[in-house]
């Protein structure tokens, strides 16, 4: 073995030993979980459920830090700049992967600047309208939109958000026009929707379930290939005449690039245990989301597939982000 080779191996061994020591002592302080959506949104609700369970597993407090805005990119940028020591986690969502299609900005790309730890939940979106909209189902909504173009409004979580892309796919396949009303963050449209200032939205079941049950909103269709157990009377959009109009919100844990693999692996293992717990599985059954503890590699592959899936919609709808 040459001196150069020996030096290289010694360096690798020292780096490995250092990472192991760091992981064995991890965590040593409060963990910050950056949430890129606003309080009360579906992903924020889940983050606040996950936080105490993760704290119990790791033995340190987990504080939720809401950094909403710019289609979840504000929180992503903040997380990517954090020290890669496992004490800053990022609760990323599908909008972050869509940003990677639309923004020429390497600051916070998933799978690069932010490394996947574990996928958490996958949730089909539900199309809801304010009760003032004279449409009882998807077919009558489409008929109304065709009879009075530009009358109906559709909320989105901002340019490039999954809500906008689903809305565009809906409009293109239905052959209708509707005015988009963009909001700054996931769930930010809910107050205006309930007040009737915007007519239509695509939201998570956990956010709209109670409002649908008490008549404050009307659910027209589920953007999935099957109905939801918690909303069994709500047909899929395919049943309403729009096959293939499907979209799910997903979220997962990420860490800044450079975080030691041993820390990532521990976080992934602890998260998998939490997702398999009765507290989460029972909640999933009543709130309409699917638990999926895909680990780092499987989650990374899933993100790549989502980017491929939505690239065509972005192209066909000519969606661009201005920064």
C-alpha positions as CSV (number, residue, x, y, z in Angstrom):
1,X,0.0,0.0,0.0
2,X,1.4,3.4,-1.0
3,X,1.7,6.3,1.4
4,X,-0.9,8.2,-0.5
5,X,-3.4,5.2,-0.4
6,X,-2.7,4.7,3.3
7,X,-3.3,8.4,4.0
8,X,-6.6,8.2,2.1
9,X,-7.8,5.2,4.0
10,X,-6.8,6.7,7.3
11,X,-8.8,9.8,6.4
12,X,-11.8,7.7,5.6
13,X,-11.6,5.8,8.8
14,X,-11.3,9.0,10.9
15,X,-14.3,10.5,9.1
16,X,-16.3,7.4,9.7
17,X,-15.3,7.3,13.4
18,X,-16.1,10.9,13.8
19,X,-19.6,10.4,12.2
20,X,-20.2,7.4,14.5
21,X,-19.3,9.4,17.6
22,X,-21.5,12.2,16.5
23,X,-24.4,9.8,15.9
24,X,-24.0,8.0,19.2
25,X,-24.4,11.3,21.1
26,X,-27.2,12.6,18.8
27,X,-29.3,14.5,19.6
28,X,-27.6,16.8,22.1
29,X,-30.1,19.8,22.0
30,X,-33.5,20.9,20.9
31,X,-34.5,19.8,17.4
32,X,-36.1,22.3,15.1
33,X,-38.7,21.0,12.6
34,X,-39.2,23.6,9.9
35,X,-42.7,23.5,8.6
36,X,-43.1,25.4,5.2
37,X,-46.9,25.7,5.5
38,X,-49.1,27.8,7.6
39,X,-50.6,26.9,11.0
40,X,-53.8,24.8,10.6
41,X,-52.9,23.4,7.1
42,X,-53.0,19.6,6.7
43,X,-49.2,19.3,6.8
44,X,-48.9,21.5,9.8
45,X,-51.5,19.4,11.6
46,X,-49.4,16.3,11.0
47,X,-46.2,18.0,12.0
48,X,-47.7,18.9,15.3
49,X,-48.8,15.3,15.8
50,X,-45.4,14.0,14.8
51,X,-43.3,16.4,16.9
52,X,-44.1,15.0,20.4
53,X,-43.7,11.4,19.2
54,X,-40.3,12.2,17.6
55,X,-39.3,14.0,20.8
56,X,-40.2,11.0,22.9
57,X,-38.1,8.7,20.6
58,X,-35.1,11.0,20.5
59,X,-35.1,12.3,24.0
60,X,-35.0,16.0,23.1
61,X,-37.7,18.6,22.5
62,X,-38.9,19.0,18.9
63,X,-40.1,22.5,18.2
64,X,-42.3,23.3,15.1
65,X,-41.0,26.4,13.3
66,X,-43.6,27.6,10.7
67,X,-41.8,29.3,7.7
68,X,-44.7,29.5,5.2
69,X,-44.7,31.2,1.8
70,X,-43.5,31.1,-1.7
71,X,-44.9,27.6,-2.4
72,X,-43.0,26.2,0.5
73,X,-39.6,27.4,-0.8
74,X,-39.1,29.9,2.1
75,X,-38.9,27.1,4.6
76,X,-36.8,24.9,2.3
77,X,-34.2,27.6,1.9
78,X,-34.1,28.1,5.6
79,X,-33.6,24.4,6.2
80,X,-30.9,24.0,3.5
81,X,-28.8,26.7,5.2
82,X,-28.9,25.0,8.6
83,X,-25.9,23.1,10.0
84,X,-26.0,19.5,8.8
85,X,-26.0,17.9,12.3
86,X,-29.5,16.5,12.5
87,X,-30.8,19.2,14.8
88,X,-32.7,20.9,12.0
89,X,-35.3,18.8,10.1
90,X,-37.4,19.9,7.2
91,X,-41.0,18.8,6.8
92,X,-41.1,19.0,3.0
93,X,-44.1,18.4,0.8
94,X,-45.0,17.9,-2.9
95,X,-44.8,21.6,-3.6
96,X,-41.1,21.5,-2.9
97,X,-40.6,18.9,-5.6
98,X,-42.6,21.0,-8.0
99,X,-40.4,24.0,-7.3
100,X,-37.5,21.9,-8.6
101,X,-39.3,21.8,-12.0
102,X,-40.1,25.5,-12.1
103,X,-37.1,27.3,-10.4
104,X,-33.6,27.4,-11.7
105,X,-32.3,27.6,-8.1
106,X,-30.1,24.9,-6.6
107,X,-30.4,26.4,-3.1
108,X,-32.9,23.8,-1.8
109,X,-33.5,21.1,-4.3
110,X,-34.8,17.8,-2.9
111,X,-32.4,14.9,-3.2
112,X,-29.5,17.4,-3.5
113,X,-29.5,20.3,-1.0
114,X,-32.1,18.6,1.2
115,X,-31.7,14.8,1.6
116,X,-34.8,12.6,2.1
117,X,-35.1,10.7,5.5
118,X,-38.6,9.2,5.3
119,X,-41.9,9.7,3.5
120,X,-44.7,10.2,6.0
121,X,-48.1,10.4,4.5
122,X,-49.8,10.5,1.1
123,X,-53.2,12.2,0.9
124,X,-55.6,12.4,-2.1
125,X,-56.9,16.0,-2.5
126,X,-60.7,16.7,-2.5
127,X,-62.4,19.2,-4.7
128,X,-64.7,21.4,-2.6
129,X,-66.9,24.4,-3.3
130,X,-68.7,27.0,-1.2
131,X,-72.4,26.1,-0.8
132,X,-73.3,29.2,-2.8
133,X,-72.0,27.5,-6.0
134,X,-75.1,26.0,-7.7
135,X,-73.4,22.7,-8.5
136,X,-74.1,19.5,-6.7
137,X,-71.6,17.3,-8.6
138,X,-68.7,17.5,-11.0
139,X,-70.9,17.3,-14.1
140,X,-73.1,20.3,-13.1
141,X,-69.9,22.2,-12.1
142,X,-68.5,21.7,-15.6
143,X,-71.9,22.6,-17.2
144,X,-72.0,25.8,-15.1
145,X,-68.5,26.8,-16.0
146,X,-69.2,26.2,-19.7
147,X,-72.4,28.3,-19.5
148,X,-70.8,31.2,-17.7
149,X,-67.0,31.2,-18.5
150,X,-64.8,33.0,-16.0
151,X,-67.7,33.0,-13.4
152,X,-66.2,30.4,-11.2
153,X,-63.0,30.9,-9.2
154,X,-60.4,28.3,-8.1
155,X,-58.0,28.8,-5.2
156,X,-54.5,27.6,-5.4
157,X,-51.6,27.6,-3.0
158,X,-49.6,29.8,-5.3
159,X,-47.9,29.4,-8.7
160,X,-46.5,25.9,-9.2
161,X,-48.4,24.4,-6.2
162,X,-50.1,21.0,-6.4
163,X,-53.4,22.8,-6.0
164,X,-52.7,24.9,-9.1
165,X,-51.5,22.0,-11.2
166,X,-54.6,19.9,-10.2
167,X,-56.8,22.8,-11.1
168,X,-55.1,23.3,-14.4
169,X,-55.4,19.6,-15.2
170,X,-59.1,19.7,-14.2
171,X,-59.8,22.7,-16.4
172,X,-57.9,21.3,-19.4
173,X,-59.6,17.9,-19.3
174,X,-63.1,19.4,-18.6
175,X,-62.6,22.0,-21.3
176,X,-63.6,24.9,-19.1
177,X,-62.2,28.3,-17.9
178,X,-62.2,29.4,-14.3
179,X,-60.3,32.3,-12.6
180,X,-57.4,31.2,-10.4
181,X,-57.0,33.0,-7.1
182,X,-53.5,32.3,-5.8
183,X,-52.7,32.3,-2.1
184,X,-49.3,32.4,-0.4
185,X,-49.2,29.1,1.4
186,X,-50.9,25.7,1.7
187,X,-54.2,26.1,3.5
188,X,-54.2,29.9,3.4
189,X,-57.3,29.9,1.1
190,X,-59.5,28.2,3.7
191,X,-60.9,31.3,5.4
192,X,-61.8,32.9,2.1
193,X,-63.3,29.7,0.9
194,X,-65.5,29.4,4.0
195,X,-66.6,33.0,3.6
196,X,-67.5,32.5,0.0
197,X,-64.8,34.9,-1.4
198,X,-63.4,32.1,-3.5
199,X,-65.6,29.4,-4.8
200,X,-63.5,26.3,-5.4
201,X,-60.4,24.6,-3.8
202,X,-58.5,21.4,-3.8
203,X,-57.7,20.5,-0.2
204,X,-56.8,17.7,2.1
205,X,-59.6,15.6,3.8
206,X,-58.4,16.5,7.3
207,X,-58.9,20.2,6.5
208,X,-62.3,20.0,4.9
209,X,-64.0,17.0,6.6
210,X,-65.7,18.9,9.4
211,X,-66.7,21.7,7.1
212,X,-68.3,19.3,4.7
213,X,-70.1,17.4,7.4
214,X,-71.6,20.7,8.9
215,X,-72.6,22.0,5.4
216,X,-70.1,24.9,5.3
217,X,-68.5,23.3,2.2
218,X,-69.7,20.9,-0.4
219,X,-67.3,18.1,-1.6
220,X,-67.7,17.3,-5.4
221,X,-65.0,14.8,-6.0
222,X,-61.8,13.0,-4.8
223,X,-58.7,13.3,-6.9
224,X,-57.9,9.6,-6.5
225,X,-58.6,6.2,-8.2
226,X,-60.8,5.2,-5.2
227,X,-63.2,6.9,-2.7
228,X,-62.1,7.8,0.8
229,X,-63.4,5.8,3.7
230,X,-63.9,9.0,5.7
231,X,-66.0,10.6,2.9
232,X,-67.7,7.5,1.4
233,X,-70.4,9.4,-0.3
234,X,-68.0,11.6,-2.3
235,X,-67.3,10.1,-5.7
236,X,-63.9,10.3,-7.4
237,X,-63.4,12.8,-10.2
238,X,-63.2,9.8,-12.5
239,X,-66.7,8.9,-11.5
240,X,-67.7,12.5,-12.3
241,X,-66.4,12.1,-15.9
242,X,-62.7,13.0,-15.5
243,X,-60.6,9.8,-15.5
244,X,-57.0,10.3,-14.7
245,X,-57.5,13.6,-12.9
246,X,-55.7,12.5,-9.7
247,X,-53.3,14.3,-7.3
248,X,-52.1,13.6,-3.8
249,X,-50.4,15.7,-1.3
250,X,-47.4,14.0,0.3
251,X,-45.0,15.0,2.9
252,X,-41.8,13.7,4.5
253,X,-38.7,14.5,6.5
254,X,-35.5,15.9,5.1
255,X,-32.2,17.1,6.4
256,X,-29.5,19.4,5.0
257,X,-27.0,17.9,2.7
258,X,-23.9,16.8,4.6
259,X,-25.8,15.3,7.5
260,X,-24.0,12.0,8.5
261,X,-25.7,8.9,7.1
262,X,-25.8,7.3,10.5
263,X,-27.9,10.2,11.8
264,X,-30.2,9.9,8.7
265,X,-30.5,6.2,9.3
266,X,-31.4,6.7,12.9
267,X,-34.0,9.3,12.1
268,X,-35.5,7.0,9.4
269,X,-35.7,4.1,11.8
270,X,-37.3,6.1,14.6
271,X,-39.8,7.6,12.1
272,X,-40.7,4.1,10.8
273,X,-41.5,3.0,14.3
274,X,-43.7,6.1,14.9
275,X,-45.6,5.6,11.7
276,X,-46.3,2.0,12.7
277,X,-47.7,3.0,16.1
278,X,-51.3,2.8,16.9
279,X,-51.5,6.6,17.5
280,X,-50.7,7.2,13.8
281,X,-52.4,4.3,12.1
282,X,-55.7,4.9,13.9
283,X,-55.5,8.6,13.0
284,X,-54.8,7.8,9.4
285,X,-58.0,5.7,9.2
286,X,-60.1,8.6,10.5
287,X,-58.4,11.5,8.7
288,X,-58.2,10.1,5.1
289,X,-54.4,9.8,4.6
290,X,-52.2,6.8,3.9
291,X,-49.1,6.2,6.0
292,X,-46.0,5.2,4.0
293,X,-42.7,5.0,5.8
294,X,-40.5,4.8,2.7
295,X,-36.9,5.1,3.7
296,X,-34.2,7.4,2.2
297,X,-33.6,5.5,-1.1
298,X,-37.3,4.7,-1.8
299,X,-38.4,8.2,-0.9
300,X,-35.8,9.7,-3.3
301,X,-37.0,7.5,-6.1
302,X,-40.6,8.6,-5.4
303,X,-39.7,12.2,-5.6
304,X,-38.1,11.7,-9.0
305,X,-41.3,10.0,-10.2
306,X,-43.4,12.9,-9.0
307,X,-41.3,15.3,-11.0
308,X,-41.8,13.3,-14.1
309,X,-45.5,13.0,-13.5
310,X,-46.1,16.8,-13.3
311,X,-43.7,18.0,-15.9
312,X,-46.3,17.5,-18.7
313,X,-49.0,19.5,-16.9
314,X,-46.6,22.3,-16.3
315,X,-45.6,22.3,-20.0
316,X,-49.2,22.0,-21.3
317,X,-50.5,24.8,-19.0
318,X,-47.4,26.9,-19.7
319,X,-46.9,27.4,-15.9
320,X,-44.0,29.6,-15.0
321,X,-42.8,31.1,-11.7
322,X,-41.6,34.6,-11.5
323,X,-39.0,35.4,-8.8
